[in-house]
Amino acid sequence: MEKTIAVILSGGQSRRMGRDKALLEFGGKPMLRHLVELYRPYFDGVYVSVNRAGRFDTAGAGEIVDRRPDIGPLAALESVFLETDAETVFLTATDLPFGDPEVALRLTEGCRGHDACLLSPDEPLFAAYRRSCLAAVTRSLDDDNRRLRRLVKTLDWVTVACDEEKKARILTNVNDPEQYARALSMLG
């Protein structure tokens, strides 16, 4: 049976926010804990991708340290495939707190037979990736092409259909204090 895991990207610098987004309170708990608990029941494993070991309390999730630190999500994806035996990885970011596990599962199912399955081609950080893309990921990094969005365009990818209102909520990004305040208001 193929192993499918969820990975929460938490290796960024949080420059625009001014503090670690993973530690921001969201629904009464740190945002990272919220996401780990949200996805845990749905996947064979949940991991937190970090740029240095021990950076966060991972709420019981496994920790995967970037083999190429401070390069970004593409390096995290490479590390995930090199450090786990997962065939499919659902990738999301700490700053996407309104993720939907059922949509995440649809992405992993839609990924079968393709390198990637996205909710939107404009947001490669709420998507599923298959091990088949690892060589392209490594080649891209070796060529100093660090943009996941650019890499996705070279892969065999598909999208899944989703109600536009639900999609907008899922892809609500929390990068700065204004976006964080808006996200908190959306909770109520």
TITOR-627047 format. One record per residue (C-alpha): residue number from 1; residue in three letters; x, y, z. Coordinates in nm, 4 decimals, decimal comma. Example, Ala and Ser with C-alpha at 12.3 -4.5 7.8 and 13.67 -1.06 7.14 Angstrom:
REM TITOR-627047
+-----+---------+----------+----------+----------+
| num | residuo |        X |        Y |        Z |
+-----+---------+----------+----------+----------+
|   1 |     ALA |   1,2300 |  -0,4500 |   0,7800 |
|   2 |     SER |   1,3670 |  -0,1060 |   0,7140 |
+-----+---------+----------+----------+----------+
//
This chain:
REM TITOR-627047
+-----+---------+----------+----------+----------+
| num | residuo |        X |        Y |        Z |
+-----+---------+----------+----------+----------+
|   1 |     MET |   0,0000 |   0,0000 |   0,0000 |
|   2 |     GLU |   0,1310 |   0,3423 |  -0,0961 |
|   3 |     LYS |   0,2175 |   0,5780 |   0,1856 |
|   4 |     THR |   0,0650 |   0,9273 |   0,1723 |
|   5 |     ILE |   0,1808 |   1,1934 |   0,4158 |
|   6 |     ALA |   0,1013 |   1,5555 |   0,4922 |
|   7 |     VAL |   0,3874 |   1,8027 |   0,5264 |
|   8 |     ILE |   0,3496 |   2,1479 |   0,6783 |
|   9 |     LEU |   0,6144 |   2,3905 |   0,5598 |
|  10 |     SER |   0,7497 |   2,5939 |   0,8519 |
|  11 |     GLY |   1,1002 |   2,6858 |   0,7432 |
|  12 |     GLY |   1,0428 |   3,0446 |   0,6365 |
|  13 |     GLN |   1,1752 |   3,3617 |   0,7943 |
|  14 |     SER |   0,8323 |   3,5255 |   0,8626 |
|  15 |     ARG |   0,9852 |   3,8633 |   0,7709 |
|  16 |     ARG |   0,6568 |   4,0317 |   0,6736 |
|  17 |     MET |   0,4843 |   3,9054 |   0,9884 |
|  18 |     GLY |   0,7700 |   4,0119 |   1,2142 |
|  19 |     ARG |   0,7470 |   3,6904 |   1,4212 |
|  20 |     ASP |   0,7175 |   3,3179 |   1,3535 |
|  21 |     LYS |   0,3823 |   3,2451 |   1,1896 |
|  22 |     ALA |   0,3868 |   2,8897 |   1,3237 |
|  23 |     LEU |   0,3560 |   3,0280 |   1,6775 |
|  24 |     LEU |   0,0670 |   3,2675 |   1,6108 |
|  25 |     GLU |  -0,2481 |   3,1810 |   1,8027 |
|  26 |     PHE |  -0,5214 |   3,0439 |   1,5804 |
|  27 |     GLY |  -0,8372 |   2,9008 |   1,7286 |
|  28 |     GLY |  -0,6849 |   2,8924 |   2,0770 |
|  29 |     LYS |  -0,3599 |   2,7169 |   1,9842 |
|  30 |     PRO |  -0,0446 |   2,7870 |   1,7844 |
|  31 |     MET |  -0,1089 |   2,7832 |   1,4098 |
|  32 |     LEU |   0,1355 |   2,4948 |   1,3556 |
|  33 |     ARG |  -0,0374 |   2,2791 |   1,6195 |
|  34 |     HIS |  -0,3751 |   2,3642 |   1,4637 |
|  35 |     LEU |  -0,2580 |   2,2323 |   1,1264 |
|  36 |     VAL |  -0,0905 |   1,9184 |   1,2639 |
|  37 |     GLU |  -0,4091 |   1,8276 |   1,4505 |
|  38 |     LEU |  -0,6249 |   1,9126 |   1,1487 |
|  39 |     TYR |  -0,4434 |   1,6732 |   0,9114 |
|  40 |     ARG |  -0,3312 |   1,3970 |   1,1502 |
|  41 |     PRO |  -0,6493 |   1,1816 |   1,1219 |
|  42 |     TYR |  -0,6383 |   1,1805 |   0,7418 |
|  43 |     PHE |  -0,2830 |   1,0815 |   0,6499 |
|  44 |     ASP |  -0,0364 |   0,7984 |   0,7121 |
|  45 |     GLY |   0,1859 |   1,0569 |   0,8805 |
|  46 |     VAL |   0,2158 |   1,4294 |   0,9395 |
|  47 |     TYR |   0,5519 |   1,6033 |   0,9259 |
|  48 |     VAL |   0,6754 |   1,9548 |   0,9821 |
|  49 |     SER |   0,9404 |   2,0813 |   0,7427 |
|  50 |     VAL |   1,1895 |   2,3164 |   0,9093 |
|  51 |     ASN |   1,5121 |   2,4900 |   0,8145 |
|  52 |     ARG |   1,6796 |   2,3889 |   1,1429 |
|  53 |     ALA |   1,6162 |   2,1082 |   1,3894 |
|  54 |     GLY |   1,4181 |   2,1779 |   1,7034 |
|  55 |     ARG |   1,2843 |   2,5094 |   1,5834 |
|  56 |     PHE |   0,9248 |   2,4353 |   1,6910 |
|  57 |     ASP |   0,7157 |   2,2099 |   1,9073 |
|  58 |     THR |   0,5789 |   1,9922 |   1,6267 |
|  59 |     ALA |   0,2784 |   1,8732 |   1,8306 |
|  60 |     GLY |   0,3827 |   1,5114 |   1,7878 |
|  61 |     ALA |   0,4412 |   1,5355 |   1,4131 |
|  62 |     GLY |   0,7681 |   1,4179 |   1,2649 |
|  63 |     GLU |   1,0298 |   1,6784 |   1,1831 |
|  64 |     ILE |   1,2106 |   1,6962 |   0,8503 |
|  65 |     VAL |   1,5058 |   1,9339 |   0,8351 |
|  66 |     ASP |   1,5816 |   2,0868 |   0,4958 |
|  67 |     ARG |   1,8958 |   1,9343 |   0,3479 |
|  68 |     ARG |   1,9419 |   2,2662 |   0,1667 |
|  69 |     PRO |   1,8368 |   2,5174 |   0,4347 |
|  70 |     ASP |   1,6965 |   2,8612 |   0,3623 |
|  71 |     ILE |   1,6288 |   2,7892 |  -0,0050 |
|  72 |     GLY |   1,2523 |   2,7498 |   0,0236 |
|  73 |     PRO |   0,9689 |   2,5059 |  -0,0401 |
|  74 |     LEU |   1,1378 |   2,3330 |  -0,3328 |
|  75 |     ALA |   1,4278 |   2,2289 |  -0,1091 |
|  76 |     ALA |   1,1776 |   2,1160 |   0,1534 |
|  77 |     LEU |   0,9996 |   1,8959 |  -0,1009 |
|  78 |     GLU |   1,3294 |   1,7377 |  -0,2023 |
|  79 |     SER |   1,4150 |   1,6682 |   0,1629 |
|  80 |     VAL |   1,0739 |   1,5151 |   0,2276 |
|  81 |     PHE |   1,1144 |   1,2627 |  -0,0534 |
|  82 |     LEU |   1,4741 |   1,1865 |   0,0466 |
|  83 |     GLU |   1,3895 |   1,1445 |   0,4173 |
|  84 |     THR |   1,0641 |   0,9445 |   0,3893 |
|  85 |     ASP |   0,9295 |   0,6499 |   0,1951 |
|  86 |     ALA |   0,6100 |   0,8338 |   0,1015 |
|  87 |     GLU |   0,4908 |   0,7946 |  -0,2546 |
|  88 |     THR |   0,2590 |   1,0968 |  -0,2327 |
|  89 |     VAL |   0,3088 |   1,4119 |  -0,0293 |
|  90 |     PHE |   0,0348 |   1,6607 |   0,0463 |
|  91 |     LEU |   0,2223 |   1,9873 |   0,0900 |
|  92 |     THR |   0,0820 |   2,2892 |   0,2685 |
|  93 |     ALA |   0,2242 |   2,5930 |   0,4422 |
|  94 |     THR |   0,1905 |   2,7115 |   0,7992 |
|  95 |     ASP |   0,0416 |   3,0346 |   0,6688 |
|  96 |     LEU |  -0,2541 |   2,8550 |   0,5038 |
|  97 |     PRO |  -0,4549 |   2,7910 |   0,8230 |
|  98 |     PHE |  -0,7925 |   2,7270 |   0,6577 |
|  99 |     GLY |  -0,6871 |   2,4052 |   0,4890 |
| 100 |     ASP |  -0,9491 |   2,1403 |   0,4299 |
| 101 |     PRO |  -0,8417 |   1,7772 |   0,4870 |
| 102 |     GLU |  -1,1072 |   1,6404 |   0,2507 |
| 103 |     VAL |  -0,9814 |   1,8627 |  -0,0303 |
| 104 |     ALA |  -0,6254 |   1,7607 |   0,0586 |
| 105 |     LEU |  -0,7251 |   1,3957 |   0,0174 |
| 106 |     ARG |  -0,8858 |   1,4746 |  -0,3194 |
| 107 |     LEU |  -0,5545 |   1,6279 |  -0,4245 |
| 108 |     THR |  -0,3619 |   1,3145 |  -0,3264 |
| 109 |     GLU |  -0,6126 |   1,0952 |  -0,5124 |
| 110 |     GLY |  -0,5990 |   1,3231 |  -0,8167 |
| 111 |     CYS |  -0,2229 |   1,2997 |  -0,8176 |
| 112 |     ARG |  -0,2227 |   0,9311 |  -0,9138 |
| 113 |     GLY |  -0,0825 |   0,9028 |  -1,2635 |
| 114 |     HIS |   0,0594 |   1,2587 |  -1,2477 |
| 115 |     ASP |   0,3547 |   1,4325 |  -1,0847 |
| 116 |     ALA |   0,1370 |   1,6884 |  -0,9075 |
| 117 |     CYS |  -0,2217 |   1,7836 |  -0,8346 |
| 118 |     LEU |  -0,3077 |   2,1398 |  -0,7369 |
| 119 |     LEU |  -0,6104 |   2,3275 |  -0,6171 |
| 120 |     SER |  -0,4865 |   2,6255 |  -0,8190 |
| 121 |     PRO |  -0,1861 |   2,6599 |  -1,0508 |
| 122 |     ASP |  -0,1234 |   2,9927 |  -0,8746 |
| 123 |     GLU |  -0,0690 |   2,8238 |  -0,5355 |
| 124 |     PRO |   0,1731 |   2,5290 |  -0,5403 |
| 125 |     LEU |   0,1834 |   2,5195 |  -0,1593 |
| 126 |     PHE |  -0,1568 |   2,3553 |  -0,1185 |
| 127 |     ALA |  -0,0989 |   2,0606 |  -0,3486 |
| 128 |     ALA |  -0,0009 |   1,6969 |  -0,3733 |
| 129 |     TYR |   0,3229 |   1,5749 |  -0,5269 |
| 130 |     ARG |   0,4321 |   1,2256 |  -0,6298 |
| 131 |     ARG |   0,7783 |   1,0811 |  -0,5895 |
| 132 |     SER |   0,7994 |   1,0803 |  -0,9709 |
| 133 |     CYS |   0,8834 |   1,4526 |  -0,9576 |
| 134 |     LEU |   1,1902 |   1,4114 |  -0,7326 |
| 135 |     ALA |   1,4445 |   1,4060 |  -1,0171 |
| 136 |     ALA |   1,2977 |   1,7281 |  -1,1598 |
| 137 |     VAL |   1,3023 |   1,8894 |  -0,8143 |
| 138 |     THR |   1,6681 |   1,7989 |  -0,7595 |
| 139 |     ARG |   1,7663 |   1,9105 |  -1,1101 |
| 140 |     SER |   1,5902 |   2,2428 |  -1,0595 |
| 141 |     LEU |   1,7683 |   2,3031 |  -0,7290 |
| 142 |     ASP |   2,1049 |   2,2012 |  -0,8759 |
| 143 |     ASP |   2,0446 |   2,4577 |  -1,1526 |
| 144 |     ASP |   1,9654 |   2,7211 |  -0,8840 |
| 145 |     ASN |   1,6022 |   2,7437 |  -0,9956 |
| 146 |     ARG |   1,4308 |   2,7695 |  -0,6570 |
| 147 |     ARG |   1,0746 |   2,8572 |  -0,7587 |
| 148 |     LEU |   0,8232 |   2,5787 |  -0,6982 |
| 149 |     ARG |   0,5695 |   2,7542 |  -0,9199 |
| 150 |     ARG |   0,8189 |   2,7514 |  -1,2090 |
| 151 |     LEU |   0,8980 |   2,3843 |  -1,1545 |
| 152 |     VAL |   0,5295 |   2,2848 |  -1,1480 |
| 153 |     LYS |   0,4901 |   2,4197 |  -1,5023 |
| 154 |     THR |   0,7448 |   2,1596 |  -1,6189 |
| 155 |     LEU |   0,5685 |   1,8680 |  -1,4462 |
| 156 |     ASP |   0,2739 |   1,6537 |  -1,5489 |
| 157 |     TRP |   0,0114 |   1,8220 |  -1,3292 |
| 158 |     VAL |  -0,3645 |   1,8466 |  -1,2958 |
| 159 |     THR |  -0,6054 |   2,0451 |  -1,0815 |
| 160 |     VAL |  -0,9098 |   1,9336 |  -0,8848 |
| 161 |     ALA |  -1,2395 |   2,1137 |  -0,9030 |
| 162 |     CYS |  -1,3473 |   2,3026 |  -0,5931 |
| 163 |     ASP |  -1,6208 |   2,5503 |  -0,5132 |
| 164 |     GLU |  -1,4701 |   2,8986 |  -0,5642 |
| 165 |     GLU |  -1,5730 |   3,0258 |  -0,2200 |
| 166 |     LYS |  -1,4214 |   2,7211 |  -0,0498 |
| 167 |     LYS |  -1,1058 |   2,7517 |  -0,2617 |
| 168 |     ALA |  -1,0665 |   3,1190 |  -0,1673 |
| 169 |     ARG |  -1,0979 |   3,0311 |   0,2016 |
| 170 |     ILE |  -0,8483 |   2,7438 |   0,1792 |
| 171 |     LEU |  -0,5963 |   2,9644 |  -0,0024 |
| 172 |     THR |  -0,6303 |   3,2541 |   0,2422 |
| 173 |     ASN |  -0,2692 |   3,3344 |   0,3164 |
| 174 |     VAL |  -0,1452 |   3,4812 |   0,6448 |
| 175 |     ASN |   0,1821 |   3,6599 |   0,5669 |
| 176 |     ASP |   0,1554 |   3,9886 |   0,7539 |
| 177 |     PRO |  -0,0282 |   4,1372 |   1,0540 |
| 178 |     GLU |  -0,3188 |   4,2643 |   0,8400 |
| 179 |     GLN |  -0,3760 |   3,9226 |   0,6827 |
| 180 |     TYR |  -0,3511 |   3,7626 |   1,0270 |
| 181 |     ALA |  -0,6173 |   3,9977 |   1,1655 |
| 182 |     ARG |  -0,8420 |   3,9180 |   0,8678 |
| 183 |     ALA |  -0,7930 |   3,5433 |   0,9200 |
| 184 |     LEU |  -0,8826 |   3,5735 |   1,2879 |
| 185 |     SER |  -1,2000 |   3,7598 |   1,1952 |
| 186 |     MET |  -1,2858 |   3,4759 |   0,9544 |
| 187 |     LEU |  -1,2703 |   3,2254 |   1,2400 |
| 188 |     GLY |  -1,5784 |   3,3734 |   1,4071 |
+-----+---------+----------+----------+----------+
//
